[in-house]
Amino acid sequence: MSAIFFSLITTLFSINTPTLPPVSMVEWTKGVEHDFGLIPRGRPVYHAFVFKNISSDTLRVETVRTTCGCTAAEWTESPIAPGAEGTLSIEYDAYKTGHFQKKIRVFFDRQRKAEFLSIEGEVSP
């Protein structure tokens, strides 16, 4: 009887436990999206995303993943102290004409979920 009661209580607790949203350790001071607008074909374009460490611990960018080879990233590799800022520079190689929209995932060492950034624009012939 006590095993059934324990099982019932455990099940009810797991159903009624609220799930907390992932906690971000950074604040993107210039936003998480950038629109390049109309850009000429064959000329790479750049944008720097700036983030601030809002946690009480030092943090570091572990890696950045882009969705294709046309998008490259460079970032602050040194540890970012609490309250300090870091930069993530994105380069888009505009070799293909037309509209583009690219997602960028940023992984920090003390954060479980990736941060998402995006760039878009229109490459003219």
N, C-alpha and C positions, 0 to 999 in steps of 0.2 A: 504494500500500500504506500509506504513512504517513497519507494522508487518511482511510482506513478505520479505522486504529488510533486516530487522533485523535478521530474521530466516535464510536467505541466507548467510549473513555475518557470523553469528554464526557457521553455518555448515561448511563453507569454512575454518574458523579459526581452528575448531577442526580437520579437515582433514589435514591441512598443519602444525599443531603444531608438532614439532619433539618430540619423546619420549626419555627421557634421560635414560641412563643405570643406574641401581641401584648403589648408591655410597657406596663403602666399607669403613668402618671405621677402618679396620685392614689390616695389611700386614703380611702374613705368611712367617716368615723368613727362615724356613726350607722346604718350599713347602707345597702343599696341598695333595700330594699323597705319600704313602709309600709302598714299596714292601718288605715283610719279606723274600722272597725267599723260600727255602725249609726248613720247620720246622718239628720237630718230633711230632707225635700224642700224645695227652695227656698232653702237656706242654704249658701253656699259654705264649704268647709273648706280649711285650709292645712296644709302640712307643710314644714319646712325640712330639706333634706339638707345635711350639712356634709362638706366634703372637705378633705384636707390635701395640699399639693404635696410629694410624696416624691422628686421629681427634683432634680437639681443646677442646673436652669435655671428662670428665671422662666417662668410659664405663664399663659395667659388663656383664659377660656371664650369660644369663638368664637360658638357658637349652641346653642340647645336646641330640639329638635323633639319635639312632642307628637303623639299619634295622633288627636286631635279638637279641635274648638273649645271643648269643655267643660273643657279643661285648659290652664292658662296658667302661664308660668314667668317668674321674675325671678331674676337671678343677680348675683354680684359681677362688676362690669365692669372694675375696675382689675386690673393684673397681680398675680399671686399669687407672692410670693417663695418660694424653697425653704424648706420647713418651716412656711410660713404656711398659714392656713385660709381657705377661701371658703365661701359659702353659695349654695345653689340652692333658692329657695322655689317651691313648687308650689301652685296654687290649683285646686280641683276645684269646678265649679259644679253642684251637685246638683239639677238640674231634672228629671231623669228617674228614676222609681222603679225599684228592682231592684238587682241586683248589678252592679258595675262593676269592671273591671280595665284599667288604662291603662299603657302603656309610654312611657317618656321617654328620648330619646337625647340625650346631652350630648357636644358636640364641643369638644375643646381644641386650641389652635393648634399644639402640638408633639407631637401624638399622632395617629397615622393612623386608628385605630379609635375608634368612639364608645363611650362608657360607657353602660350601660343601667341605668335605674332603673324602679321600678314602684310604683304605688299601687293600692289596691283598697278596697272597702267595700260597704255595702248601704244604699241610700237608701230610707227608709220613707215611706209616703204621708202 
